[in-house]
Amino acid sequence: MLKIYKSNQINFLLKKMCKKMISNKNILTNEIILINDIHIKNWLEINISKIEGICINKKYFLISTFFIHLIEKINYKQKEIFYSIFKKEHLKWILMSIINNNHDSLFLKKSGILYKNEEFCSQMATIFIKYIFFQPNLILQWEKKENNNCLSTTQIWQKKLWNLIIKKIKILKQKNLTEIINNIYQNKKKSYFLKLIPTRIFIYSQNPINPLIQIILYAVKNITSIYLYQYQFNKQTNIDPILSFNKKKKFLLNN
């Protein structure tokens, strides 16, 4: 189940979330609250305490961190993931190995790309991470290895570079994005999968949920209860209460 509440009234969303949490009769159960950034945690703790009288059994995680960790537990048996397409430093290392191979990197030279440096690898790792989270459909399209005449010149060499990364990933016995997502959909009803998913998840977000996380949410919505509270900042009021709270806290700490 996935329930979405959207409002530009932050207190309305907070009360909605607290009412749902209070309805849980088992007070010993930890509630999982996912947030955009760590600063919102302090604001939530203070205001949840005001409503509930006490703020216990709450565990806070960053939204992307929580779901990437979940993906890794679902897709890999080993405790430590040595190479991950979700980590910039890992992609950068793989890209360095590609550009140091004259045969593999020949297409970059033909495309007139200045690639023989660490800066190129760092920049491309950043770009690919953004694609994964904000344009996952583009990555999925690339991994199908289908001919696509609609690709721009830039996307053509980027697609070739990404598929070289996946080739390296395969040698290291890791999965590409297509396999990772398919694995979630195919195994979501298996017992080991169900043990990894909390009974219910609360998401308090000031920003739109990125497309990759949306895919995961829709993949698991039938096996857990997900409550998404989407705060929509009203620019007309020109006041963001969370931002004001953080500025006030910083001012108090500096004095």
GROMACS elastic network, one bead per residue, 0.5 to 0.9 nm:
[ bonds ]
;  ai    aj funct       b0    kb
    1   218     6  0.89157   500
    1   220     6  0.83926   500
    1   222     6  0.52773   500
    1   223     6  0.73268   500
    1   224     6  0.62402   500
    1   226     6  0.60142   500
    1   227     6  0.83018   500
    2   217     6  0.78283   500
    2   218     6  0.77668   500
    2   221     6  0.54892   500
    2   222     6  0.79546   500
    2   224     6  0.83080   500
    2   225     6  0.61838   500
    2   227     6  0.60411   500
    2   228     6  0.74577   500
    3   225     6  0.80544   500
    3   226     6  0.62824   500
    3   227     6  0.50137   500
    3   228     6  0.61331   500
    3   229     6  0.85223   500
    4   226     6  0.83945   500
    4   227     6  0.61028   500
    4   229     6  0.60923   500
    4   230     6  0.72502   500
    5    13     6  0.72403   500
    5    16     6  0.85853   500
    5   227     6  0.77924   500
    5   228     6  0.61226   500
    5   230     6  0.59492   500
    5   231     6  0.83824   500
    6     9     6  0.87768   500
    6    13     6  0.76846   500
    6   228     6  0.82935   500
    6   229     6  0.61028   500
    6   231     6  0.60073   500
    6   232     6  0.67930   500
    7    10     6  0.70391   500
    7    12     6  0.75644   500
    7    13     6  0.68792   500
    7   229     6  0.81335   500
    7   230     6  0.66076   500
    7   231     6  0.55104   500
    7   232     6  0.56357   500
    7   233     6  0.83247   500
    8    12     6  0.85382   500
    8    13     6  0.85886   500
    8   230     6  0.84993   500
    8   231     6  0.56660   500
    8   233     6  0.54254   500
    8   234     6  0.57585   500
    9    12     6  0.53956   500
    9    13     6  0.67098   500
    9    14     6  0.89121   500
    9   231     6  0.73074   500
    9   232     6  0.78377   500
    9   233     6  0.82605   500
    9   234     6  0.85352   500
   10    13     6  0.52887   500
   10    14     6  0.62402   500
   10    15     6  0.87331   500
   10   231     6  0.62848   500
   10   232     6  0.83147   500
   10   233     6  0.86179   500
   10   241     6  0.78957   500
   10   242     6  0.87696   500
   11    15     6  0.60758   500
   11    16     6  0.84642   500
   12    15     6  0.52914   500
   12    16     6  0.61907   500
   12    17     6  0.87203   500
   13    16     6  0.50313   500
   13    17     6  0.61972   500
   13    18     6  0.86366   500
   13   204     6  0.85614   500
   13   229     6  0.61548   500
   13   230     6  0.78142   500
   13   231     6  0.73372   500
   14    17     6  0.51874   500
   14    18     6  0.61828   500
   14    19     6  0.85865   500
   14    44     6  0.81428   500
   14    47     6  0.80239   500
   14    48     6  0.76033   500
   14    51     6  0.89997   500
   14   204     6  0.86204   500
   14   229     6  0.81725   500
   15    18     6  0.50757   500
   15    19     6  0.60006   500
   15    20     6  0.85938   500
   15    48     6  0.84148   500
   15    51     6  0.75780   500
   16    19     6  0.52488   500
   16    20     6  0.64096   500
   16    21     6  0.87967   500
   16   229     6  0.84547   500
   17    20     6  0.52384   500
   17    21     6  0.62707   500
   17    22     6  0.86663   500
   17   202     6  0.76953   500
   17   204     6  0.86159   500
   17   227     6  0.80190   500
   17   228     6  0.89524   500
   17   229     6  0.74629   500
   18    22     6  0.59853   500
   18    23     6  0.85317   500
   18    48     6  0.68084   500
   18    51     6  0.73415   500
   18    52     6  0.72621   500
   19    22     6  0.51834   500
   19    23     6  0.63252   500
   19    52     6  0.88851   500
   20    23     6  0.52123   500
   20    24     6  0.72060   500
   20   227     6  0.89527   500
   21    24     6  0.56101   500
   21    25     6  0.89982   500
   21    31     6  0.76269   500
   21   202     6  0.88605   500
   22    25     6  0.73963   500
   22    27     6  0.84645   500
   22    52     6  0.76906   500
   23    26     6  0.89528   500
   24    27     6  0.68038   500
   24    29     6  0.83980   500
   25    28     6  0.88389   500
   25    29     6  0.89423   500
   26    29     6  0.57339   500
   27    30     6  0.78036   500
   27    56     6  0.87010   500
   27    57     6  0.75684   500
   28    56     6  0.89883   500
   28    57     6  0.68223   500
   29    57     6  0.66900   500
   29    58     6  0.88335   500
   30    56     6  0.82762   500
   30    58     6  0.56088   500
   30    59     6  0.66159   500
   31    56     6  0.89726   500
   31    57     6  0.61063   500
   31    59     6  0.60400   500
   31    60     6  0.85171   500
   31   198     6  0.86721   500
   31   200     6  0.75638   500
   31   201     6  0.71972   500
   31   202     6  0.76464   500
   32    57     6  0.87454   500
   32    58     6  0.62377   500
   32    59     6  0.50701   500
   32    60     6  0.62024   500
   32    61     6  0.76053   500
   32   198     6  0.75565   500
   32   200     6  0.72788   500
   32   201     6  0.53258   500
   32   202     6  0.60311   500
   32   203     6  0.83137   500
   33    58     6  0.69140   500
   33    59     6  0.59729   500
   33    61     6  0.64569   500
   33    62     6  0.86104   500
   33    63     6  0.87296   500
   33   201     6  0.63539   500
   33   203     6  0.56463   500
   33   204     6  0.71059   500
   34    59     6  0.83413   500
   34    60     6  0.57407   500
   34    62     6  0.55173   500
   34    63     6  0.50351   500
   34    64     6  0.87717   500
   34    66     6  0.76307   500
   34   201     6  0.75278   500
   34   202     6  0.61043   500
   34   204     6  0.61290   500
   34   205     6  0.78906   500
   35    38     6  0.72307   500
   35    40     6  0.70019   500
   35    41     6  0.73385   500
   35    60     6  0.70477   500
   35    61     6  0.62352   500
   35    62     6  0.50256   500
   35    63     6  0.55107   500
   35    64     6  0.89403   500
   35   202     6  0.88283   500
   35   203     6  0.61459   500
   35   204     6  0.53250   500
   35   205     6  0.57706   500
   35   206     6  0.83493   500
   36    39     6  0.86446   500
   36    40     6  0.75299   500
   36    61     6  0.85781   500
   36    62     6  0.56840   500
   36    63     6  0.60019   500
   36    64     6  0.81474   500
   36   203     6  0.88326   500
   36   204     6  0.75364   500
   36   205     6  0.57666   500
   36   206     6  0.69398   500
   36   207     6  0.73369   500
   37    40     6  0.60452   500
   37    41     6  0.76046   500
   37    61     6  0.87146   500
   37    62     6  0.62262   500
   37    63     6  0.84192   500
   37   205     6  0.89229   500
   38    41     6  0.54481   500
   38    42     6  0.77100   500
   38    60     6  0.85533   500
   38    61     6  0.82148   500
   38    62     6  0.72138   500
   39    42     6  0.59659   500
   39    43     6  0.71800   500
   39   242     6  0.86321   500
   39   246     6  0.70000   500
   40    43     6  0.51433   500
   40    44     6  0.61364   500
   40    45     6  0.86095   500
   40   204     6  0.88847   500
   40   242     6  0.70128   500
   40   243     6  0.89828   500
   40   246     6  0.82736   500
   41    44     6  0.51588   500
   41    45     6  0.60955   500
   41    46     6  0.86798   500
   41    60     6  0.70503   500
   42    45     6  0.51793   500
   42    46     6  0.62843   500
   42    47     6  0.86611   500
   42   246     6  0.88200   500
   43    46     6  0.54228   500
   43    47     6  0.62463   500
   43    48     6  0.84669   500
   43   242     6  0.70322   500
   43   245     6  0.71741   500
   43   246     6  0.80562   500
   44    47     6  0.52123   500
   44    48     6  0.56980   500
   44    49     6  0.82418   500
   45    48     6  0.53031   500
   45    49     6  0.60962   500
   45    50     6  0.87137   500
   45    55     6  0.64055   500
   45    58     6  0.87569   500
   46    49     6  0.53047   500
   46    50     6  0.64889   500
   46    55     6  0.80371   500
   47    51     6  0.64648   500
   47    52     6  0.86456   500
   47    55     6  0.89852   500
   48    51     6  0.51935   500
   48    52     6  0.58918   500
   48    53     6  0.76865   500
   48    54     6  0.74160   500
   48    55     6  0.62167   500
   49    52     6  0.52037   500
   49    56     6  0.86311   500
   50    53     6  0.53851   500
   50    54     6  0.72945   500
   50    55     6  0.85792   500
   51    54     6  0.79746   500
   52    55     6  0.68908   500
   55    58     6  0.70715   500
   56    59     6  0.88284   500
   61    64     6  0.85659   500
   61    65     6  0.70370   500
   61    66     6  0.59961   500
   62    65     6  0.52811   500
   62    66     6  0.60101   500
   62    67     6  0.87402   500
   63    66     6  0.53642   500
   63    67     6  0.64833   500
   63    68     6  0.87056   500
   63   203     6  0.76085   500
   63   205     6  0.86781   500
   63   209     6  0.87464   500
   63   213     6  0.81395   500
   64    67     6  0.53575   500
   64    68     6  0.59988   500
   64    69     6  0.84147   500
   64   133     6  0.88853   500
   64   210     6  0.88382   500
   64   213     6  0.70351   500
   65    68     6  0.52853   500
   65    69     6  0.60291   500
   65    70     6  0.84969   500
   66    69     6  0.52811   500
   66    70     6  0.62094   500
   66    71     6  0.87491   500
   67    71     6  0.60572   500
   67    72     6  0.85674   500
   67   213     6  0.71957   500
   67   216     6  0.77014   500
   68    72     6  0.62192   500
   68    73     6  0.86644   500
   68    86     6  0.75722   500
   68   213     6  0.88782   500
   69    72     6  0.51444   500
   69    73     6  0.62821   500
   69    74     6  0.86690   500
   70    73     6  0.51782   500
   70    74     6  0.61940   500
   70    75     6  0.86188   500
   70   196     6  0.73159   500
   70   197     6  0.80113   500
   71    74     6  0.51396   500
   71    75     6  0.60474   500
   71    76     6  0.83214   500
   71   180     6  0.73450   500
   71   181     6  0.84876   500
   71   184     6  0.78024   500
   71   216     6  0.88362   500
   72    75     6  0.51979   500
   72    76     6  0.56259   500
   72    77     6  0.84617   500
   72    79     6  0.89292   500
   72    81     6  0.75289   500
   72    84     6  0.87700   500
   72   180     6  0.87257   500
   73    76     6  0.55953   500
   73    77     6  0.68486   500
   73    78     6  0.83390   500
   73    79     6  0.78667   500
   73   193     6  0.89349   500
   73   196     6  0.77872   500
   74    77     6  0.77355   500
   74   180     6  0.86854   500
   74   183     6  0.80259   500
   74   184     6  0.73344   500
   74   187     6  0.87015   500
   74   192     6  0.83960   500
   74   193     6  0.65609   500
   74   196     6  0.77511   500
   75   174     6  0.89659   500
   75   175     6  0.80582   500
   75   179     6  0.89741   500
   75   180     6  0.65622   500
   75   183     6  0.70714   500
   75   184     6  0.80568   500
   76    79     6  0.77351   500
   76    80     6  0.87100   500
   76    81     6  0.76184   500
   76   174     6  0.82635   500
   77    80     6  0.87541   500
   78    81     6  0.69213   500
   81    84     6  0.65129   500
   81   174     6  0.87752   500
   82    90     6  0.80785   500
   82   172     6  0.88247   500
   83    86     6  0.88055   500
   83    87     6  0.79034   500
   83    90     6  0.55767   500
   83    91     6  0.79195   500
   83    94     6  0.87987   500
   83   169     6  0.74419   500
   83   172     6  0.76277   500
   83   174     6  0.73117   500
   84    87     6  0.55850   500
   84    88     6  0.84664   500
   84    89     6  0.89527   500
   84    90     6  0.60760   500
   84    91     6  0.73870   500
   84   169     6  0.81958   500
   84   174     6  0.75736   500
   84   175     6  0.85958   500
   85    88     6  0.75125   500
   85    90     6  0.69248   500
   85    91     6  0.61372   500
   85   128     6  0.86570   500
   85   129     6  0.76530   500
   85   132     6  0.85061   500
   85   165     6  0.87962   500
   85   166     6  0.87282   500
   85   169     6  0.82422   500
   85   174     6  0.89531   500
   85   175     6  0.86038   500
   85   176     6  0.75818   500
   85   177     6  0.79348   500
   86    90     6  0.80819   500
   86    91     6  0.79904   500
   86   128     6  0.89932   500
   86   129     6  0.63853   500
   86   132     6  0.76803   500
   86   133     6  0.87853   500
   87    90     6  0.54537   500
   87    91     6  0.64768   500
   87    92     6  0.87312   500
   87   125     6  0.85110   500
   87   129     6  0.75139   500
   88    91     6  0.51713   500
   88    92     6  0.60356   500
   88    93     6  0.86401   500
   88   122     6  0.77426   500
   88   125     6  0.54490   500
   88   126     6  0.62896   500
   88   128     6  0.85132   500
   88   129     6  0.67532   500
   89    92     6  0.50594   500
   89    93     6  0.62589   500
   89    94     6  0.87904   500
   89   122     6  0.80772   500
   89   125     6  0.76934   500
   90    93     6  0.51872   500
   90    94     6  0.63926   500
   90    95     6  0.86707   500
   90   125     6  0.84461   500
   91    94     6  0.51440   500
   91    95     6  0.60909   500
   91    96     6  0.85907   500
   91   121     6  0.81240   500
   91   122     6  0.83607   500
   91   124     6  0.85094   500
   91   125     6  0.54341   500
   91   126     6  0.86702   500
   91   128     6  0.83883   500
   91   129     6  0.86133   500
   91   165     6  0.76960   500
   92    95     6  0.50486   500
   92    96     6  0.61682   500
   92    97     6  0.87757   500
   92   118     6  0.82996   500
   92   121     6  0.52957   500
   92   122     6  0.55702   500
   92   123     6  0.85277   500
   92   124     6  0.77169   500
   92   125     6  0.54020   500
   92   126     6  0.85985   500
   93    96     6  0.51294   500
   93    97     6  0.65295   500
   93    98     6  0.88829   500
   93   121     6  0.79462   500
   93   122     6  0.89263   500
   94    97     6  0.51791   500
   94    98     6  0.64233   500
   94    99     6  0.89939   500
   94   121     6  0.86830   500
   94   165     6  0.65368   500
   94   168     6  0.71676   500
   94   169     6  0.83375   500
   95    99     6  0.63021   500
   95   100     6  0.85772   500
   95   120     6  0.88618   500
   95   121     6  0.56101   500
   95   122     6  0.84774   500
   95   124     6  0.82007   500
   95   125     6  0.77293   500
   95   161     6  0.83935   500
   95   164     6  0.87393   500
   95   165     6  0.69943   500
   96    99     6  0.54152   500
   96   100     6  0.62271   500
   96   101     6  0.88556   500
   96   116     6  0.88409   500
   96   117     6  0.83185   500
   96   118     6  0.71357   500
   96   121     6  0.62349   500
   97   100     6  0.52873   500
   97   101     6  0.66351   500
   98   101     6  0.53578   500
   98   102     6  0.81233   500
   98   103     6  0.88579   500
   98   104     6  0.60354   500
   98   105     6  0.63040   500
   98   161     6  0.85344   500
   98   164     6  0.75710   500
   98   165     6  0.78944   500
   98   168     6  0.87457   500
   99   102     6  0.67948   500
   99   103     6  0.88934   500
   99   104     6  0.70214   500
   99   105     6  0.52343   500
   99   106     6  0.86903   500
   99   108     6  0.87200   500
   99   115     6  0.69441   500
   99   116     6  0.64156   500
   99   117     6  0.83464   500
   99   121     6  0.84134   500
  100   103     6  0.89358   500
  100   104     6  0.82850   500
  100   105     6  0.75765   500
  100   116     6  0.77542   500
  101   104     6  0.54062   500
  101   105     6  0.61692   500
  101   106     6  0.85156   500
  102   105     6  0.52975   500
  102   106     6  0.58983   500
  103   106     6  0.54026   500
  103   107     6  0.84340   500
  104   107     6  0.74013   500
  104   108     6  0.86824   500
  104   161     6  0.88744   500
  104   164     6  0.77742   500
  105   108     6  0.54169   500
  105   109     6  0.68313   500
  105   115     6  0.85138   500
  105   161     6  0.83591   500
  106   109     6  0.52073   500
  106   110     6  0.63951   500
  106   111     6  0.87518   500
  107   111     6  0.61715   500
  107   112     6  0.87276   500
  107   113     6  0.89080   500
  107   157     6  0.73644   500
  107   160     6  0.83163   500
  107   161     6  0.89118   500
  108   111     6  0.50291   500
  108   112     6  0.63843   500
  108   113     6  0.53602   500
  108   114     6  0.78582   500
  108   115     6  0.71704   500
  108   157     6  0.69288   500
  108   161     6  0.84242   500
  109   112     6  0.51315   500
  109   113     6  0.57337   500
  109   114     6  0.74430   500
  109   115     6  0.78302   500
  110   113     6  0.76267   500
  111   153     6  0.86852   500
  111   154     6  0.89311   500
  111   157     6  0.74107   500
  112   115     6  0.89362   500
  113   116     6  0.88395   500
  114   117     6  0.78545   500
  114   120     6  0.74926   500
  115   118     6  0.81222   500
  115   119     6  0.82240   500
  115   120     6  0.54361   500
  115   121     6  0.75180   500
  116   119     6  0.86742   500
  116   120     6  0.73299   500
  116   121     6  0.87035   500
  117   120     6  0.57266   500
  117   121     6  0.70532   500
  118   121     6  0.51935   500
  118   122     6  0.62258   500
  118   123     6  0.86124   500
  119   122     6  0.51012   500
  119   123     6  0.60503   500
  119   124     6  0.85262   500
  120   123     6  0.51486   500
  120   124     6  0.60536   500
  120   125     6  0.84697   500
  121   124     6  0.52112   500
  121   125     6  0.60118   500
  121   126     6  0.86073   500
  122   125     6  0.51669   500
  122   126     6  0.63442   500
  122   127     6  0.87726   500
  123   126     6  0.51805   500
  123   127     6  0.62924   500
  123   128     6  0.87580   500
  124   128     6  0.60661   500
  124   129     6  0.84980   500
  124   158     6  0.87460   500
  125   128     6  0.52324   500
  125   129     6  0.62011   500
  125   130     6  0.87141   500
  126   129     6  0.52044   500
  126   130     6  0.63626   500
  126   131     6  0.87583   500
  127   130     6  0.51586   500
  127   131     6  0.62770   500
  127   132     6  0.87687   500
  128   132     6  0.61774   500
  128   133     6  0.87715   500
  128   139     6  0.86082   500
  128   158     6  0.89299   500
  128   162     6  0.80073   500
  129   132     6  0.50959   500
  129   133     6  0.64343   500
  129   134     6  0.84624   500
  130   133     6  0.53361   500
  130   134     6  0.56512   500
  130   135     6  0.71945   500
  130   136     6  0.88095   500
  131   134     6  0.52816   500
  131   136     6  0.59071   500
  131   137     6  0.85800   500
  131   138     6  0.72248   500
  131   139     6  0.68356   500
  132   135     6  0.57673   500
  132   137     6  0.82900   500
  132   138     6  0.82571   500
  132   139     6  0.65737   500
  132   140     6  0.89899   500
  132   177     6  0.80395   500
  132   211     6  0.87489   500
  132   212     6  0.68635   500
  133   136     6  0.59843   500
  133   210     6  0.61964   500
  133   211     6  0.62162   500
  133   213     6  0.74066   500
  134   137     6  0.87357   500
  134   210     6  0.56755   500
  134   211     6  0.54041   500
  134   212     6  0.64999   500
  135   138     6  0.55248   500
  135   139     6  0.69918   500
  135   210     6  0.87866   500
  135   211     6  0.68248   500
  135   212     6  0.76277   500
  136   139     6  0.51359   500
  136   140     6  0.61499   500
  136   141     6  0.85368   500
  136   177     6  0.82173   500
  136   211     6  0.68917   500
  136   212     6  0.59742   500
  137   141     6  0.60190   500
  137   142     6  0.85877   500
  137   211     6  0.87205   500
  137   212     6  0.87444   500
  138   141     6  0.50601   500
  138   142     6  0.63037   500
  138   143     6  0.87595   500
  139   142     6  0.50440   500
  139   143     6  0.62448   500
  139   144     6  0.88343   500
  139   159     6  0.81575   500
  139   162     6  0.82701   500
  139   177     6  0.74889   500
  139   178     6  0.82777   500
  140   143     6  0.51423   500
  140   144     6  0.65040   500
  140   177     6  0.68036   500
  140   178     6  0.57634   500
  141   144     6  0.53898   500
  141   145     6  0.72556   500
  141   146     6  0.74744   500
  142   145     6  0.55764   500
  142   146     6  0.72393   500
  142   159     6  0.58384   500
  142   160     6  0.84462   500
  142   162     6  0.78220   500
  142   163     6  0.74678   500
  143   146     6  0.80244   500
  143   159     6  0.83479   500
  143   162     6  0.83032   500
  143   163     6  0.68014   500
  143   166     6  0.83414   500
  143   176     6  0.78998   500
  143   177     6  0.80486   500
  143   178     6  0.70197   500
  144   147     6  0.89913   500
  144   178     6  0.83784   500
  145   148     6  0.88512   500
  145   159     6  0.89090   500
  145   163     6  0.83540   500
  148   151     6  0.60654   500
  149   152     6  0.83084   500
  151   154     6  0.79152   500
  151   155     6  0.56752   500
  151   156     6  0.60648   500
  152   155     6  0.51237   500
  152   156     6  0.62356   500
  153   156     6  0.52167   500
  153   157     6  0.68730   500
  153   158     6  0.87474   500
  154   157     6  0.57446   500
  154   158     6  0.61861   500
  154   159     6  0.85870   500
  155   159     6  0.57865   500
  155   160     6  0.84950   500
  156   159     6  0.52240   500
  156   160     6  0.64423   500
  156   161     6  0.87590   500
  157   160     6  0.50221   500
  157   161     6  0.61295   500
  157   162     6  0.85662   500
  158   162     6  0.60536   500
  158   163     6  0.85867   500
  159   162     6  0.50618   500
  159   163     6  0.61899   500
  159   164     6  0.86314   500
  160   163     6  0.52263   500
  160   164     6  0.63255   500
  160   165     6  0.87753   500
  161   164     6  0.50996   500
  161   165     6  0.63814   500
  161   166     6  0.88166   500
  162   166     6  0.63122   500
  162   167     6  0.86292   500
  163   167     6  0.61058   500
  163   168     6  0.86454   500
  164   168     6  0.63499   500
  164   169     6  0.85767   500
  165   168     6  0.51406   500
  165   169     6  0.61352   500
  165   170     6  0.86714   500
  166   170     6  0.60705   500
  166   171     6  0.86301   500
  166   174     6  0.86297   500
  166   175     6  0.79073   500
  166   176     6  0.61351   500
  167   170     6  0.51745   500
  167   171     6  0.65099   500
  167   172     6  0.88461   500
  168   171     6  0.51548   500
  168   172     6  0.64296   500
  168   173     6  0.88023   500
  168   174     6  0.88532   500
  169   172     6  0.50459   500
  169   173     6  0.63489   500
  169   174     6  0.52562   500
  169   175     6  0.67484   500
  169   176     6  0.73361   500
  170   174     6  0.53927   500
  170   175     6  0.65232   500
  170   176     6  0.78344   500
  171   174     6  0.75556   500
  175   178     6  0.80028   500
  175   179     6  0.58741   500
  175   180     6  0.61923   500
  176   179     6  0.54695   500
  176   180     6  0.62664   500
  176   181     6  0.88763   500
  177   180     6  0.50350   500
  177   181     6  0.62334   500
  177   182     6  0.85143   500
  178   181     6  0.54228   500
  178   182     6  0.60862   500
  178   183     6  0.84858   500
  179   182     6  0.50710   500
  179   183     6  0.59080   500
  179   184     6  0.86862   500
  180   183     6  0.52127   500
  180   184     6  0.66194   500
  181   184     6  0.52515   500
  181   185     6  0.66340   500
  181   186     6  0.87786   500
  181   215     6  0.81678   500
  181   216     6  0.76495   500
  181   219     6  0.85474   500
  182   185     6  0.52311   500
  182   186     6  0.60411   500
  182   187     6  0.85054   500
  183   186     6  0.51233   500
  183   187     6  0.59118   500
  183   188     6  0.79959   500
  184   187     6  0.55097   500
  184   188     6  0.55343   500
  184   193     6  0.85430   500
  184   216     6  0.79145   500
  184   219     6  0.68658   500
  184   220     6  0.80108   500
  185   188     6  0.55932   500
  185   189     6  0.85556   500
  185   216     6  0.89236   500
  185   219     6  0.58909   500
  185   220     6  0.79497   500
  186   189     6  0.78670   500
  186   190     6  0.87798   500
  187   190     6  0.54284   500
  187   191     6  0.88066   500
  187   192     6  0.87868   500
  187   193     6  0.67120   500
  188   191     6  0.83838   500
  188   192     6  0.88272   500
  188   193     6  0.56971   500
  188   194     6  0.68834   500
  188   219     6  0.77520   500
  188   220     6  0.68540   500
  188   223     6  0.75933   500
  189   192     6  0.85803   500
  189   193     6  0.66862   500
  189   194     6  0.65359   500
  189   223     6  0.73872   500
  190   193     6  0.53682   500
  190   194     6  0.63421   500
  190   195     6  0.89260   500
  191   194     6  0.51221   500
  191   195     6  0.63778   500
  192   195     6  0.53178   500
  192   196     6  0.68690   500
  193   196     6  0.54047   500
  193   197     6  0.68748   500
  194   197     6  0.53658   500
  194   198     6  0.81507   500
  194   199     6  0.89846   500
  194   223     6  0.74430   500
  194   224     6  0.87551   500
  195   198     6  0.76449   500
  197   200     6  0.81473   500
  197   201     6  0.89408   500
  197   220     6  0.84062   500
  197   223     6  0.80803   500
  197   224     6  0.71157   500
  198   201     6  0.65943   500
  198   224     6  0.69365   500
  198   225     6  0.85436   500
  199   223     6  0.81962   500
  199   224     6  0.53782   500
  199   225     6  0.64560   500
  199   226     6  0.88132   500
  200   224     6  0.55047   500
  200   226     6  0.56887   500
  200   227     6  0.78099   500
  201   224     6  0.76228   500
  201   225     6  0.62250   500
  201   227     6  0.62303   500
  201   228     6  0.83494   500
  202   225     6  0.84984   500
  202   226     6  0.60248   500
  202   228     6  0.60994   500
  202   229     6  0.77095   500
  203   226     6  0.75615   500
  203   227     6  0.60699   500
  203   229     6  0.59308   500
  203   230     6  0.80405   500
  204   227     6  0.85085   500
  204   228     6  0.62408   500
  204   230     6  0.62909   500
  204   231     6  0.75647   500
  205   208     6  0.71479   500
  205   209     6  0.75705   500
  205   228     6  0.75625   500
  205   229     6  0.62399   500
  205   230     6  0.51205   500
  205   231     6  0.60386   500
  205   232     6  0.88661   500
  206   229     6  0.85803   500
  206   230     6  0.61227   500
  206   232     6  0.65225   500
  206   233     6  0.74936   500
  207   210     6  0.86167   500
  207   230     6  0.72652   500
  207   231     6  0.72185   500
  207   232     6  0.75551   500
  207   233     6  0.88993   500
  208   211     6  0.89904   500
  208   230     6  0.73522   500
  208   231     6  0.87756   500
  208   232     6  0.87185   500
  209   212     6  0.83798   500
  209   213     6  0.65246   500
  209   214     6  0.64263   500
  209   230     6  0.87105   500
  210   213     6  0.56372   500
  210   214     6  0.63451   500
  211   215     6  0.63173   500
  211   216     6  0.88402   500
  212   215     6  0.51907   500
  212   216     6  0.65753   500
  212   217     6  0.87889   500
  213   216     6  0.50564   500
  213   217     6  0.60856   500
  213   218     6  0.86600   500
  214   217     6  0.50237   500
  214   218     6  0.62443   500
  214   219     6  0.85311   500
  215   218     6  0.53814   500
  215   219     6  0.62269   500
  215   220     6  0.89753   500
  216   220     6  0.63892   500
  216   221     6  0.84797   500
  217   220     6  0.54558   500
  217   221     6  0.57988   500
  217   226     6  0.79537   500
  218   221     6  0.52230   500
  218   222     6  0.79422   500
  219   222     6  0.75301   500
  219   223     6  0.87841   500
  220   223     6  0.55564   500
  220   224     6  0.65241   500
  220   225     6  0.88629   500
  220   226     6  0.88470   500
  221   224     6  0.55916   500
  221   225     6  0.64959   500
  221   226     6  0.65565   500
  222   225     6  0.76337   500
  233   236     6  0.88731   500
  233   237     6  0.87017   500
  233   238     6  0.86044   500
  233   239     6  0.82626   500
  233   240     6  0.65768   500
  234   237     6  0.58857   500
  234   238     6  0.69601   500
  234   239     6  0.77888   500
  234   240     6  0.78916   500
  235   239     6  0.73867   500
  235   240     6  0.84381   500
  236   239     6  0.82537   500
  237   240     6  0.81508   500
  239   242     6  0.89386   500
  239   243     6  0.80861   500
  239   244     6  0.74754   500
  240   243     6  0.53135   500
  240   244     6  0.61255   500
  240   245     6  0.86240   500
  241   245     6  0.60298   500
  241   246     6  0.86823   500
  242   245     6  0.50026   500
  242   246     6  0.63258   500
  242   247     6  0.86871   500
  243   246     6  0.51843   500
  243   247     6  0.62078   500
  243   248     6  0.85550   500
  244   247     6  0.51554   500
  244   248     6  0.60752   500
  244   249     6  0.85666   500
  245   248     6  0.51484   500
  245   249     6  0.61517   500
  245   250     6  0.86454   500
  246   249     6  0.50658   500
  246   250     6  0.61415   500
  246   251     6  0.85807   500
  247   250     6  0.51305   500
  247   251     6  0.61762   500
  247   252     6  0.87075   500
  248   251     6  0.50681   500
  248   252     6  0.62668   500
  248   253     6  0.86995   500
  249   252     6  0.51523   500
  249   253     6  0.62307   500
  249   254     6  0.87201   500
  250   253     6  0.51380   500
  250   254     6  0.62872   500
  250   255     6  0.88840   500
  251   254     6  0.52308   500
  251   255     6  0.65098   500
  252   255     6  0.53434   500
